[in-house]
């Protein structure tokens, strides 16, 4: 059932669109049956924020960096499909 909604708000002034679009593609590919929508929202002021069903799960302003694909997949998985295995994205870093 496709019910989850992810929003990625990115700074258009900083040209963060490509990073946002790439992460959206990663999420849609990984959660093709769990996600109903991934929205890209243009913002400003250096914003890069990811929300799952309205709740912030990653904010560049708080972390001081962009999310890694692996960690974002884990955060989304924990919110919408806790039992879903993520294959290589579940392995600990060496």
Buried (B, 14 or more C-beta within 10 A) or exposed (E): EEEBBBBBBBBEEBEBBEBBBEBBEBBEEBBEEBBBEBEBEEBEEEBBBBBBEEEEBBBBEEEEEBBEBBEBBBBBBEBBBEEBEBEEBEEEEE
